[in-house]
């Protein structure tokens, strides 16, 4: 019976995809379009479509009276985001969707390549023999690597990039406008404009994007969403009649929503504009809407972003391609636990695509950011597509309106990595292994002794670095009591905030051993050292 189901299931999905209804002047033979929106540090408590009783974020942690929980940026939730709420309500919301890491560069690398961050050629170049790979803001994309752009070209798609680029520039140092005052220095200003042109050319000529515009390299201080919106409008105006993949990595909210004090529509990472962008929305208008709904100014960024999405939706509808465009909404990580393998890696995500997805669909399977790549290709090809050398999976079968996700053979675990930490996540548990090199361990030990002698907080974590914070970077020592434990095990069903480490309790040793074997097997092709996990592969009992 199971064999029969497995044979029929892809045919069912093929039929569902093939029977897309006509929209506007579009025919059922038109290829689907894709818009992938990736937020920067978006938390569960910064959208309206998750339950705040147990979501792993700051607001929920405080609501559940988690000891030492860092205070959220606000005392309540509830944002004016009608466009995002409508898309989420009419799409598939994921409750266990994970980024592969917890800072932007490795996550964006995984999304665009379908591979883990440690597979970046730049990681190999930076890792001495016999040392573990140091995963942080360094998993850059090489011009020699195959990415989703190449597979889209094979299918005659236009691949467009608008937004934040944080995956390298082939070793060229780029001058980033970290302050509006940088534009007052004529030499700096010339360099900023020249470097912007270089990044644009690098994306199109070296990384083969067909369209690259309105680029925010790294984390500039100049954040102009109207300029980005205008770029999207121009792209859609030009390519509405061709199948397209539009990648929109936003530079927002980046460390929670906040109020723009120095909003200037003329300031951009490419230079100063002569006139304000023609975008159809603005930050002052978002603030006005929030005041009408008696919401604080800090919430205005949520509405500002929602208005951006509203403009895109209206443009899609104008051209009759709204029903034929899959919209993927996700984040690179959350802020609570950033730069760790904690549930910061679980991110708010939904997919909207009316021909395939029923409204109010919930997906509870373990899904990963690398799954976006084969999902896009599978929808185009109308069959299951896998990425060679990747453990990614197409999500098409889970999105089926048959609601048969429980019967579909699916992954039992996912792998996470950041700094010198690795983790394995199952439906029930998470196991974290911290295995830094000797140099980092020595620095941690010395800092621990300094902390005891002075009565102050420790400042050096598993990366062996001092960040200049009063304690650990991102206040990780306040949010996570077990942070300094080399081995950590959490029951995610009972402890989503990861407060009680079970790894050293006798009654959980069988679980710990199983999770260690899972991690060891997951790392069977890992080319670097990582404690006992880089030894030979073993078999699960």
N, C-alpha and C positions, 0 to 999 in steps of 0.2 A: 504493500500500500504506500509506504513512504517513498519508494522508488518511483511509483506512478505519480505521486504528488510532485516530486522534484522535477520530473520531466514536464508535467503540465504547468507548473508554476511559472517558468519563464515564458511559456506560450500565452498564459493569461496576462502577464505584465505586458508582453508585446502587443496583445490585442488592445489593452487599455490605452497604451501609448499611441497606437495607430489610429484609434477612433477619436482623435482630438476634434472638438467641434469647431466649426468655422467662426471666425471673429472678424467683423468689418469686411474689408476687401480681401482678407487673407483666406487662403484655401487650406484644406487639411493636409496638403502636401508640403506646406511651408515648414522649414526646419524651426525648432524652438529657439528662442533667444534666452540669454542668461544675464542676470545682473547679480553679482556677488558683493554684498555689502559687509565689510569687516570693520567693526568698531575697535577702538583702542581703549582697553581697560574697562569695558562695559560690565557693570555688575548686575546681578539678578534684581537688586533693589532699585535699579534705574530703568526698569520697564514695568509694565502693568500686568503681564500675562503669566506670572508665576506666583505660587503660594508663598507668602512671606513668613509662614509659620516654621518652615524648615529649610528654606533655600540657603545654601552656604555663602552668605554675604554679611556685611557689617550690620545692616539693619536687623536681620533675623538673629544674628548672634546677640545683639543687645536685647532684642525682644525676648530671647530665651535666657536672659540673665547670665550669659557666659562671663565668667570671671575675667577681669582685665581686658575685655573686648574693647578694642579701639573704637572710639565714638564715631558714628557715621556722620556724614556731612549734613544730615537733616534729621529732624525728629519724627518725620512721618514720610510715607510714600504716597504715590498717586500723582501721575503726571498728565498733562494735557498732550496726548500723543494719538490723536484719532486715526491717522493714517496707518501707523504701526500697529495699533490695536486691531484695526480692521483686517490687515494682512495676516496677523497672527491668528485671529479668530477664524479666518477662512482658510488657514493653512495647517501645517503639521508642526506642532511644538514639541521639541525634544527635551526630555528631562535629564538625560544622561549623555549629553554631547560634550566631548572633551577636546580641548586644544592639546597638542602633543607636548607642550612646554608652557612656560609661564612668563615669558617676555616676548616682545613682538617679533624679533628677527627669526628665531627658530620656528615659530608658528607659521609665519608667512612663507618661510622656506618650504615647510611641509605641505601647505595648501597648494602651492604652485608647482611643486615637483612630485607630490605623492609619496615622498620619502621622509625618513626621520632626519632630524637636524644633524646628527653626527655623521651622516653620509655626505654632507657638504664637503667638496674638495678643500675648502678653506680651513675646515676643522683639522683635516689631516696635516695640512701645512703648518698649523699652529701647535700641534701636539707632539712633544718630544717622545722618543722611543721609551717604552716602559711606563708611561704616564697615562692616567685616565684623560679622556677628552674633557675640555672645559667648555661647557655649553652655556652661552649667554647671548650677547648682541653681536655674534660673530659667524653665524651660519649663512654666509653670503651665497648668492647664486652665480655660478660661473657661466660665461658665454658658451662653454662646451657642454653644459648639461641640457638634457631634454626636459622640457617643462610642458605644462598644459597648453601653452601657446603653440608649440610645434604640433601637438595632436589636433588642435583646432584648425591649424593651417591645412593639415591633411584632409580635413573635412570641409574646406572652403569657407571657414568662418573668419570674421573680422575680430581680432583680439584687441581690446582697448583698455588702457590703464589711465585712471584719473584718481589722484589721492596721494596717500603717504607711501613713500618708498623707503624701506629700511633694510634692504638686502644687498648693500654694497654697491660700489662703483668701480670695480676692477682695480682696487688699490689707489685710485686717485683721491687725494685729500680734497674735501669739499668744504667751502666756507658757508656755514649755516647762519642765517640771521637769527641769533638768539635774542636779539633786542631790536625794537624799531629804531633805536639810536644808531645801529649799524648802517642804516641808510643815509645817515648824515655825513658819514665819512666817504668822500668821493672815490677813494681807492678801494675801500671795502665794497662800495656799491657796484663798481665796475666788476669786481671779482665775483660778487654774488650773482650778477646777471650772466656772466660768462660761465660760471659753474652750473647754473640752472640749465643753460643751453647744452652743456656737456651731458648732464643727467638725462635730459630729454633724448639726445642723440644716442646715448648708451642704451636706453630702453628700447628704442626702435631699431638701431643698427646691430647692436651686440646681443640683445635678448629677444629681438625679433617681434616686439609688439607692433601692431599695425598703426596704432594710435596711442600716443602718450602725451598728456597735457595736464595742466593744473596740478603740478607735482609738489608735494611737501616732502623734501628729503630729510630723513632722520626726524628730529623733533624741533622744528623752528618755532620761534615765539610768534610768528605771524600766522594766525589761523583765520582764514577767510573762506567761510563755507559758501557765500554767495558767488565768489569767483569759481569755486569748484562746481557749483550748480550750473553756472553759465557754460562751463566746459561740457557738462553732461548734455545740456540742451543742444549745443552745437554738434556734439557727436551724434545724437539721435536724429537731428535734422539731416545730417549728411549720410547716415548709414541705416536709416529706417527700412530701406528696401532690401537689405542684405542680412543674412543671419549673423548675429553678433554675440560676443561674450564680453560684457562690460564689468571690469573689476574695479570696485570702489572701496579701497581701504581708507576709512576716515581717520583724520588725526584727532578725533574727539571720542569720548570726553577726556581721556588721558588723565587719570587720577581723580575720578568722580566729577559730577556736574559742578559747575561754578558760574559765577556771573562775570561776563566780560566787562572789565572796567574801562578798557581802552579800545573798544571796537572801532575799526576804521576800514570801510569797504574798499579803500584805495590801496591798502597795504597787502602785498602778496609776496611769497617766497621768490618770485621771479622779478620783483621790483615794484615800483609805484605806478599805479594805473592813472591814466588821464581822466577817466570817468568811472563811476561805480558800475559794477557788473549788472547786466540785465538778467536777473535771476528769478524774479517773481516772488521773492521773500527776503526778509532781513531780520537781524537780531532785535532791533527795536520793536518790530512788529510782533516777534515771539514774546517779548517782555510784555507788550500790551495785552496779548491774549492771556498770558498768565495772570496778570492783574485782574482781568475780567473774571477769572476762575478762582480768585483769592489765593493764588499760589505764590510762594517766595521767588525772588529774582533768580536764585540759584537753579530753580527748576526750568528757567527759560531756555537753557541749553537743550533740554529734552525736546521742547517744542520747536526750537530752531532746527534741530536735526529732523524732527517729524515733518516740518514744512519743506525741507529739502527733499524728503522722500515723496511728499505730496506733489511737488512740482514734477518729479520723474513720472509718477503714476498718471498725472494728467497728460503728460506728453506721450506716454505709451498709448493711452486711450485715444488721444487725438489722431494717432496714426493707425489705430485699429490693431495694435499688437499687444495689448494689455493681457489678453487671455492666452497668448502664445509665448509669454515671457516668464520663465521661472525666476523667482526672486529668492535668494538665499541670504539670510540675515544671521550674522554671528559675531563673535568677538575673539580677539587674540588671547585674552585672559581676563580675570577679574583683578580687583585691587587687593582684596583681603587674601594675604598669603602669596602675593606676587613674588616671583623669584624663588619659588619652592615647588614641590610636587604635591602640595595640599590641594584642596578642592577649588583653589583659584583656577585650576585647569578646566573645571567644569563651567561651561559658558552658556549664556542665554542664546538660544538658536531656534529659528523656525524656517520652514521652506514653504513658499506659496507658489502653487501651480494648479489652477482650477481644472485642467483636463485630466489630472491624475489624482489630486488630493481632495478628500472631502473636508468640509469645514469642521473645526474643533477636533481634528485628529491629534492624538497624543502618542508619542513614540518613547518607550522606556528602555529600549535596547542600548547597549554600550556602543556609541558612535564616536567617530574621530574626525578631526579636521581634514585628514588626508582622504576621507571618503568623498569629499566634494569633487575631486578630480575624476574618479571613475563614474560618479553619478552623472556628471555633465556628459561624458562620452557615451554612457549607456542610454541616456535619453535621446541623444542624437542618432546613435546606431540602432536603436530599438532592439537591443539585446544586451546581455550582461557583458561588460567590459572590465577587464582587470589590468592593473598597472604592473608590468614586470618588476620583480624584486621588491614589491610593496605589499604590506599587510592591509592595505586599504580595501574597502568594500563599497560597491555601488549601493546607494540607499533606495533605489527605485522600488525594490520589492517591499520595503518597509512603508513606503509612501502609498502603496496600493490601497484603493478604497475597500478592498476585500477585508481589511483589518485582520490579516492573517500573519502578523509579525511573530506571534508566539509559535507558529509552526515552521517558520523559516529557520534553517540552520544558521546560526549567527555566532559571531565571535564571543568567546567566554572571558576575554581579558583584553586590556589595552596597556600599552607601555608609555610611560611619561619620563621626561628627563629635563634637568636643568642644573647648571653648575656642575658639582660633583655628586649629584643625587640622581637616583633612578627609582622608579616606582612601577608596580604592577597593580592594576585595578580590576576587580571582578564585580559581579552584581552586588556582592555582600561586603567585601573587604578591600582595603588598600594596604599594601606593604611598601614601605619606603626604606631604601638602603642608602646611607651616606658613606661614601668611600673616597675621601679626598687624598691627594698625594701627601707624602711625609711633610713637605714644607708647610702646607696649609695646616696640618695637624699640630705641628710645633707652634705655629702662630696662635692657633686656638687655645692650646694649653697654656701658653704664656699669658694670653689675655684673660683666661679663666682665673689664673692666679692673681693678676692685677685687679680683677673685679672683686675677688675675695678680700684682698688687702685694703682696697679703697672703699668697699661697700657700695660700689656703683654697678651699673648694668654692664654686661658683656657687650663688646662691640664687634667682635670678629666671629662670623658664622662659618658655614661649611665651605665657602669659597676662599677663606683665608685672607679676606680683605677688610680694611677699615673704610667705611663709607662716609664718615663725618656726621652720622646721626648721634643722638644722645645715647641710644642703645644700638640694637641691630638695625640694619637697613629695613625700611618699611615696618618697623616695630614688630618684627616677627617673634621676638622673645615675649612680647606681651600677649599676642593672639594665640600662640601655640605652646603650651607648657612642655611638650615633649620635643621641642625643636632640636635640642642638643643631643638627643638619643641617636646613636648610630643606626639602630634598627627600630622601626616603628610599624605598628599594626593597628588599624582602626576598623571598627565595625561601622560601616557607613549607613546602615539601616537605623542604628541607635545613636550614632555619634557623628553626624554629618559635619559638625564643626571641629572634629578631630582634636578632642580635648583629653581623651583617655587612651594612653598607649598600652596596648595589650601584648606587645611583643615579648615582654619578659615574665609574663604570668604563666605558670606551669600548665594550666588548663588550655592554653592556646598554642602550645608548642607544635601540635600537629598542623594547625592552620599556618603557623609561621613557616614550618618546613615545606608545606605545599606551595605557599606563595613564593618562597625562595627558589624552589624548583621551577616554578612558572617564569620567574624573572630570568633565571639562568638559561632556560630554553629560549626565551624571547631574545636573549642576547647571544645566541649561538653563532651569529655571524658578525658580532660586534668586533671591530678590528683593533680596539684599544684595551688597555688594562682596566679592570674595575674590581679590585679585591678578589674574592673567591668566585665571583660570577664570570670571570673571563677564562675559567678552566673548561674542561670538556663538558659537552652536553650530556644530560641525564634524562631518564624517562620517568614521567609521572606515574605514581602507583595507580 
